[in-house]
Amino acid sequence: MVRLKDIAYRAGVSVMTVSKALRDAKDISIATKARIQQMAEEMGYVPDAAAAGLRTRSTRLLGLVLPTLTNPIYARMIMAIEEWAYQHGYAVLLMHSHNDPPREEQCIRRLLSRRVDGLFISPASRLEAAAKVYEELQASGTPVVILGSRSKFCAGFPCVESDDAAASASVTRHLLELGHRRIAFFAGPQVSPWAHDRLAGYKKALREAKVDFDDRLIFQAGSTIEEGEKAAVQFTGEATDATAIQAVNDLVAIGVGSLLLKQGVRIPQDISLAGFGNILVSEHFRVPLTTVRQPKFRLGVAAMELMLAQLRQEKFESKRLAADLVIRQSTAAPPAK
């Protein structure tokens, strides 16, 4: 490992001069600075980030806690955060909570022990209105950005989110405009704010169209393909007379669609199907899905902007971005009776 004194010996200068040159100090000549910096690069010198962190009280590290990377919604958001962090001289440390609150708490504490300058968190779902680790975070003053809808336990932090309620309502309105009146809704986890927002959007659109809400059309479907398939089995076993299904996300919609297609149900000739999220596979499903395009990359950029504002001690506020409807082949007018 190349040390400062190795560079100083080869350059014929003091260790202090090398240190100043590599820190781009002003009290050293441009020519000497350029010569030492070039020599350091040729020798393969890598700065000691830990030592620099002790000196500057900044590690240039940001922590990122997600439930799991198996959810494709996060891919482009992470890409944006990492790219913008890189451009501003930060590295990102990623940890998974698996949507388990105790594990999430451990992830947060481990990242704090690495002295990260700030944290991005997509919170694990909780029924409780308070969480000790978030109270500690708020008391410590650590810059935090919540990714997605906030629950009560993390309401004190700024967040970036898409306008899920409005986007979900646009899906329901699309189905209503096609002529559907019996629209089943495959709901997400009951403790997830985003799932509540999407169900609220569905109800709002029905209310505006003066279509009665029927709780027999609500099926608890979780958030995965497997959970979507299980909910579809329950759906097919009940006489709902539904002519359309609106799923809380694309994974659930794909699970539902796969089960229905296996049973010989045609989409959209027999029943229309819509998702939410516009993950890559939704466009390449056997019947390309009508869905909501979330601004995933822009959400990541907005999250990094919010983090930088906190680190610079500038004014900041939460951001909610619009999402738009993408109409594909999985939705059509209901079958003629």
C-alpha positions as CSV (number, residue, x, y, z in Angstrom):
1,M,0.0,0.0,0.0
2,V,1.4,3.4,-1.1
3,R,1.8,5.8,1.8
4,L,2.3,9.6,1.9
5,K,5.9,9.2,2.9
6,D,6.6,7.0,-0.1
7,I,5.4,9.7,-2.4
8,A,7.3,12.4,-0.4
9,Y,10.5,10.3,-0.7
10,R,10.2,9.9,-4.5
11,A,9.2,13.6,-5.0
12,G,11.9,14.9,-2.8
13,V,9.5,16.9,-0.6
14,S,8.1,16.7,2.9
15,V,5.1,14.6,3.9
16,M,3.3,17.8,4.8
17,T,3.8,19.1,1.2
18,V,2.4,15.9,-0.2
19,S,-0.6,16.1,2.1
20,K,-1.3,19.6,1.1
21,A,-0.9,18.8,-2.6
22,L,-3.4,15.9,-2.4
23,R,-5.8,18.1,-0.4
24,D,-5.5,20.8,-3.1
25,A,-4.4,23.3,-0.5
26,K,-3.9,26.9,-1.7
27,D,-0.5,27.6,0.0
28,I,1.5,25.4,-2.5
29,S,2.5,26.2,-6.0
30,I,0.4,24.9,-8.9
31,A,3.4,23.3,-10.5
32,T,4.4,21.4,-7.4
33,K,0.8,20.4,-6.7
34,A,0.4,19.0,-10.3
35,R,3.7,17.1,-10.1
36,I,2.8,15.4,-6.8
37,Q,-0.8,14.6,-7.8
38,Q,0.5,13.0,-11.0
39,M,3.1,11.0,-9.1
40,A,0.6,9.8,-6.6
41,E,-1.7,8.6,-9.4
42,E,1.2,6.8,-11.1
43,M,2.2,5.1,-7.9
44,G,-1.4,3.9,-7.3
45,Y,-2.0,5.9,-4.1
46,V,-5.5,5.4,-2.5
47,P,-6.5,8.0,0.2
48,D,-7.3,6.6,3.6
49,A,-11.0,7.4,3.8
50,A,-11.3,6.6,7.5
51,A,-8.4,9.0,8.4
52,A,-9.9,11.7,6.2
53,G,-13.3,11.2,7.8
54,L,-11.8,11.7,11.3
55,R,-10.2,14.9,10.1
56,T,-13.2,16.3,8.2
57,R,-16.0,14.7,10.3
58,S,-17.5,13.5,7.0
59,T,-17.1,9.9,5.7
60,R,-18.7,10.7,2.3
61,L,-20.8,7.6,2.9
62,L,-24.5,7.4,2.6
63,G,-26.6,4.4,3.9
64,L,-29.5,2.9,2.0
65,V,-31.9,0.5,3.7
66,L,-34.5,-1.3,1.5
67,P,-36.8,-4.2,2.2
68,T,-35.4,-6.3,-0.7
69,L,-33.9,-5.8,-4.2
70,T,-36.1,-8.6,-5.5
71,N,-38.8,-5.9,-5.8
72,P,-37.9,-4.4,-9.3
73,I,-39.5,-1.1,-8.3
74,Y,-36.3,-0.2,-6.5
75,A,-33.8,-0.8,-9.3
76,R,-34.0,2.5,-11.2
77,M,-34.4,4.5,-8.0
78,I,-31.1,3.0,-6.6
79,M,-29.4,3.6,-9.9
80,A,-30.3,7.3,-9.7
81,I,-29.3,7.7,-6.1
82,E,-25.9,5.9,-6.7
83,E,-25.2,7.9,-9.8
84,W,-25.9,11.3,-8.2
85,A,-24.1,10.3,-5.1
86,Y,-21.0,9.4,-7.2
87,Q,-21.2,12.7,-9.0
88,H,-21.1,14.5,-5.7
89,G,-18.3,12.5,-4.2
90,Y,-20.3,10.0,-2.1
91,A,-20.4,6.2,-1.9
92,V,-23.6,4.3,-1.0
93,L,-23.8,1.4,1.4
94,L,-26.8,-0.9,0.8
95,M,-28.5,-3.1,3.4
96,H,-31.7,-5.2,3.3
97,S,-34.3,-5.3,6.0
98,H,-36.5,-8.0,4.4
99,N,-39.4,-5.9,5.7
100,D,-38.6,-7.0,9.2
101,P,-38.6,-4.2,11.8
102,P,-35.9,-5.7,14.2
103,R,-33.6,-6.4,11.2
104,E,-34.2,-2.9,9.9
105,E,-33.2,-1.5,13.3
106,Q,-30.0,-3.5,13.1
107,C,-29.3,-2.3,9.6
108,I,-29.7,1.3,10.6
109,R,-27.5,0.9,13.7
110,R,-24.8,-0.8,11.7
111,L,-24.8,2.0,9.1
112,L,-24.6,4.6,11.9
113,S,-21.6,2.7,13.3
114,R,-20.0,3.3,10.0
115,R,-20.5,7.0,10.5
116,V,-22.6,7.5,7.4
117,D,-23.4,11.1,6.6
118,G,-27.0,10.4,5.9
119,L,-29.6,7.6,5.4
120,F,-32.1,6.7,2.8
121,I,-34.8,4.3,4.2
122,S,-37.7,2.5,2.7
123,P,-39.3,1.6,6.0
124,A,-40.3,-1.9,7.1
125,S,-44.1,-2.1,7.7
126,R,-45.2,-1.7,11.3
127,L,-48.6,-1.5,13.0
128,E,-47.2,0.7,15.8
129,A,-47.4,4.5,15.7
130,A,-43.9,4.9,17.1
131,A,-40.5,3.2,16.6
132,K,-37.6,3.7,19.0
133,V,-34.9,3.7,16.3
134,Y,-36.6,6.5,14.3
135,E,-37.0,8.5,17.5
136,E,-33.3,8.2,18.1
137,L,-32.5,9.1,14.5
138,Q,-34.6,12.3,14.8
139,A,-32.9,13.2,18.1
140,S,-29.5,12.7,16.6
141,G,-30.1,15.0,13.7
142,T,-28.9,12.5,11.2
143,P,-30.1,13.5,7.7
144,V,-32.7,11.0,6.6
145,V,-34.8,10.7,3.5
146,I,-37.8,8.3,3.5
147,L,-38.4,6.5,0.2
148,G,-42.1,6.1,-0.4
149,S,-45.2,7.0,1.7
150,R,-44.5,7.8,5.3
151,S,-46.1,5.9,8.3
152,K,-46.8,7.6,11.6
153,F,-43.5,6.3,13.1
154,C,-41.4,8.1,10.5
155,A,-43.6,11.1,9.8
156,G,-41.0,13.5,11.2
157,F,-38.6,12.9,8.2
158,P,-38.8,14.3,4.7
159,C,-39.8,11.8,2.0
160,V,-40.0,11.3,-1.8
161,E,-43.0,9.5,-3.1
162,S,-45.3,9.2,-6.2
163,D,-48.9,10.3,-5.9
164,D,-50.2,6.8,-5.6
165,A,-53.8,7.8,-4.7
166,A,-54.2,10.0,-7.8
167,A,-52.5,7.4,-10.1
168,S,-54.7,4.5,-8.7
169,A,-57.8,6.6,-9.3
170,S,-56.7,7.1,-12.9
171,V,-56.6,3.3,-13.4
172,T,-60.1,2.9,-12.0
173,R,-61.4,5.8,-14.1
174,H,-59.9,4.1,-17.2
175,L,-61.8,0.9,-16.4
176,L,-65.0,2.8,-15.7
177,E,-64.7,4.6,-19.0
178,L,-64.4,1.3,-20.8
179,G,-67.8,0.4,-19.3
180,H,-66.8,-1.7,-16.3
181,R,-68.9,-1.4,-13.2
182,R,-67.9,-4.5,-11.2
183,I,-64.2,-3.8,-10.7
184,A,-62.4,-6.1,-8.2
185,F,-59.5,-4.6,-6.3
186,F,-56.6,-6.8,-5.2
187,A,-55.3,-4.9,-2.2
188,G,-51.8,-4.8,-0.7
189,P,-50.5,-5.3,2.8
190,Q,-52.8,-3.6,5.3
191,V,-49.9,-2.0,7.2
192,S,-48.4,-0.4,4.1
193,P,-49.2,3.3,3.5
194,W,-48.8,2.9,-0.3
195,A,-51.3,0.1,-0.3
196,H,-53.8,2.3,1.6
197,D,-53.2,5.2,-0.9
198,R,-53.9,3.0,-3.9
199,L,-57.1,1.5,-2.4
200,A,-58.2,5.1,-1.5
201,G,-57.7,6.1,-5.1
202,Y,-59.9,3.3,-6.3
203,K,-62.6,4.2,-3.9
204,K,-62.4,7.9,-4.8
205,A,-62.9,7.1,-8.5
206,L,-65.9,4.9,-7.8
207,R,-67.4,7.6,-5.7
208,E,-66.9,10.3,-8.3
209,A,-68.5,8.0,-10.9
210,K,-71.4,7.3,-8.5
211,V,-70.7,3.6,-8.5
212,D,-71.4,1.9,-5.2
213,F,-68.4,0.5,-3.4
214,D,-68.8,-3.2,-2.7
215,D,-66.4,-4.7,-0.1
216,R,-67.0,-8.2,-1.6
217,L,-64.9,-7.0,-4.5
218,I,-61.8,-6.4,-2.3
219,F,-59.3,-9.2,-2.0
220,Q,-56.2,-9.2,0.2
221,A,-53.4,-10.0,-2.2
222,G,-50.1,-8.9,-0.5
223,S,-47.4,-7.6,-2.9
224,T,-45.8,-10.6,-4.6
225,I,-46.6,-12.8,-7.6
226,E,-47.3,-15.8,-5.4
227,E,-49.7,-13.8,-3.2
228,G,-51.4,-12.6,-6.3
229,E,-51.9,-16.2,-7.5
230,K,-53.4,-17.2,-4.1
231,A,-55.8,-14.3,-4.1
232,A,-56.8,-15.2,-7.7
233,V,-57.7,-18.7,-6.5
234,Q,-60.0,-17.2,-3.9
235,F,-61.5,-14.8,-6.5
236,T,-62.3,-17.5,-9.0
237,G,-64.1,-19.4,-6.2
238,E,-66.5,-16.6,-5.5
239,A,-69.4,-15.3,-7.6
240,T,-68.4,-11.6,-7.8
241,D,-69.6,-10.9,-11.4
242,A,-66.5,-8.8,-11.8
243,T,-65.5,-7.9,-15.3
244,A,-62.2,-6.2,-14.4
245,I,-59.4,-6.6,-11.8
246,Q,-57.3,-3.7,-10.6
247,A,-54.2,-5.0,-8.7
248,V,-52.2,-3.0,-6.1
249,N,-49.0,-3.6,-8.1
250,D,-47.6,-5.3,-11.2
251,L,-46.3,-8.3,-9.4
252,V,-49.8,-9.1,-8.0
253,A,-51.3,-8.4,-11.4
254,I,-48.9,-10.9,-13.0
255,G,-49.7,-13.5,-10.4
256,V,-53.4,-13.0,-11.0
257,G,-53.0,-13.0,-14.8
258,S,-50.9,-16.2,-14.8
259,L,-53.5,-18.1,-12.7
260,L,-56.4,-16.9,-14.8
261,L,-54.7,-17.7,-18.1
262,K,-53.9,-21.2,-16.8
263,Q,-57.6,-21.7,-16.1
264,G,-58.5,-20.7,-19.7
265,V,-59.7,-17.2,-18.8
266,R,-59.0,-14.8,-21.7
267,I,-57.5,-11.4,-20.9
268,P,-59.0,-8.9,-21.8
269,Q,-61.8,-10.7,-23.7
270,D,-63.3,-12.3,-20.6
271,I,-61.8,-10.0,-17.9
272,S,-59.7,-6.9,-17.9
273,L,-56.6,-6.7,-15.7
274,A,-54.5,-3.7,-14.6
275,G,-51.4,-3.3,-12.4
276,F,-49.4,-0.5,-10.8
277,G,-45.7,0.3,-11.1
278,N,-44.7,-0.4,-14.8
279,I,-41.9,-2.8,-13.9
280,L,-40.0,-4.2,-16.9
281,V,-41.9,-7.5,-17.0
282,S,-45.3,-5.8,-17.1
283,E,-44.7,-4.8,-20.7
284,H,-43.5,-8.3,-21.7
285,F,-46.1,-10.3,-19.8
286,R,-48.2,-12.7,-22.0
287,V,-50.8,-10.0,-22.2
288,P,-48.9,-6.6,-21.8
289,L,-50.3,-5.0,-18.7
290,T,-52.1,-1.7,-18.5
291,T,-50.4,-0.1,-15.5
292,V,-49.2,3.1,-13.8
293,R,-45.7,4.3,-14.7
294,Q,-44.0,5.5,-11.5
295,P,-41.2,8.0,-12.1
296,K,-38.7,5.7,-10.5
297,F,-35.5,7.4,-11.7
298,R,-36.8,10.8,-11.0
299,L,-37.8,9.7,-7.4
300,G,-34.1,8.6,-6.9
301,V,-32.9,12.0,-8.2
302,A,-35.4,13.8,-5.9
303,A,-34.2,11.7,-3.0
304,M,-30.6,12.7,-3.5
305,E,-31.5,16.3,-4.0
306,L,-33.3,16.2,-0.7
307,M,-30.3,14.6,1.0
308,L,-27.9,17.1,-0.4
309,A,-30.1,20.0,0.9
310,Q,-30.0,18.5,4.4
311,L,-26.2,17.9,4.3
312,R,-25.7,21.6,3.1
313,Q,-28.1,22.8,5.8
314,E,-30.3,24.3,3.2
315,K,-34.1,24.5,3.1
316,F,-35.9,21.3,2.1
317,E,-39.3,19.8,1.8
318,S,-40.8,16.5,0.9
319,K,-41.6,15.8,-2.8
320,R,-44.5,14.0,-4.3
321,L,-44.2,13.2,-8.0
322,A,-47.1,12.5,-10.5
323,A,-47.3,9.1,-12.0
324,D,-49.1,8.4,-15.4
325,L,-51.3,5.7,-16.8
326,V,-49.9,3.4,-19.5
327,I,-52.7,1.6,-21.5
328,R,-51.8,-1.7,-23.0
329,Q,-53.6,-4.8,-24.2
330,S,-54.8,-6.2,-20.9
331,T,-57.8,-3.9,-20.6
332,A,-60.8,-3.6,-22.9
333,A,-64.6,-3.1,-22.8
334,P,-66.4,-5.8,-20.7
335,P,-67.8,-8.8,-22.6
336,A,-71.2,-8.4,-24.1
337,K,-73.9,-10.2,-22.1
